[in-house]
Amino acid sequence: MPDPSESQTADMTPVVDRIHLIDSLRAAALCGVILFNIVAMVAGFLSRELLLRASPVDLGFAAVDVLLIQGKARSCFALLFGVGFGILMERANSRGQDFTRFYLRRMAVLLAIGLCNLTFLFFGDILILYALLGISMLLFRGWGNRALLVGGLALVVLPPVAQGIAEAAVGGPLPNLAGLGPAQIEGLMPASVQAYRGSSFSTYAMANWRYYLDMYRVHTADTLVYNASVLGLFLLGLWAARSNVLTDIERWRPFLRRVVWWCLPAGLLLSVVQGTRHLGIAAHGAAYGVVTASYAALAFAAFGYIALLCLFLTRGRGRQIQKVLAPMGRMALTGYLASNLIGAFVFYGWGLGSMSRWSITGLCLLGLTIFAGLCAFSAVWLRFFRFGLAEWVWRSLTYGYPQPLLKPRAAVRAPA
């Protein structure tokens, strides 16, 4: 969430000592996350209605969202979170600082922010999971690079493949903690839509929690596989940080080219298989398990995206785009929370209550508009302030006292 916030590399370091490429990568991942979340805020409850009234243009946007974005943006975020952990740990150790205590405070604050995000803004919060798995990363600090690489890949690949084999054997989804069958599960979301259409904020907040907990109760195997994948991506990000993959691009450029040529086509091709489930194309028997196993492809598509962006953003015109994206990457937590607030206010009954009036095309365009607006806002904000507002709260609570927010006047006047 890729830390969902300001880069972890900023902590314990001056703002001027940032790694701008990682900020840019985080911003690009955030674009996909915002687009996915904005669509999910409506499609999570009205997916059948959206597809039934979809125009050819709507179906095109839906296909792009499912095949190119869903799962990949979140995977990029998770990988970058691991990178940030590695860089932050290395800098803390080089200065002889107590990294463990600092990092535990940092994750505790992120957990609190995630709990607020889930309660008041978005049922699909990822900050809680990132904070909890982020704490577990302390257990892997002593692992060597080979162990991180093998362990990370194993967590990304083996759980969905094992789940797929099991589902192929039974010819359908595995049992869940709630003991519900497919037909009962399908009826859960439409039944809860009234809580989001209504004007009661307390009912809305309780519905958010119900949705979040139902991911474990109702979609038990899928959720556990997703969590394992996130941890695996954290480990791979830590490996990338230790190996300087994203901080020494010229040295790793041949490797990154190979990642693009191998991972991106394979990941996107298998994403077509995975995408059939999200587009309402039913699979039965052994085919159901094949679709489930193809979930592993999402991470490999993300590897390809990250490698492609690294190659592009460090040469020619890509450097200019890097400068445009970097401010948003520095304010990624603010951007993530702001996009959730905007979406919830626009769609749900305590705000404008317009959930039923949107098409798939409209949702995608709204997501892109929100991201573009946040990019522009971030560039202006960071001319005068050292951090985004949410990043400032996170840092201040982590350190235990308010951090300087305003830039010195000389820095504000200095040319970019």
Secondary structure, 3 states (H helix, E strand, C coil): CCCCCCCHHHCCCCHHHCCHHHHHHHHHHHHHHHHHHHHHHHHHHHHHHHHHCCCHHHHHHHHHHHHHHCCHHHHHHHHHHHHHHHHHHHHHHHCCCCHHHHHHHHHHHHHHHHHHHHHHCCCCCCHHHHHHHHHHHHHHCCCCHHHHHHHHHHHHHHHHHHHHHHHHHHCCCCCCCCCCCHHHHHCHHHHHHHHHHCCCHHHHHHHHHHHHHHHHHCCHHHHHHHHHHHHHHHHHHHHHHHCCCCCCHHHHHHHHHHHHHHHHHHHHHHHHHHHHHHCCCCCCCHHHHHHHHHHHHHHHHHHHHHHHHHHHHCCCHHHHHHHHHHHHHHCHHHHHHHHHHHHHHHHCCCCCCCHHHCCHHHHHHHHHHHHHHHHHHHHHHHHHECCCHHHHHHHHHHHCCCCCCECCHHHHHCCC
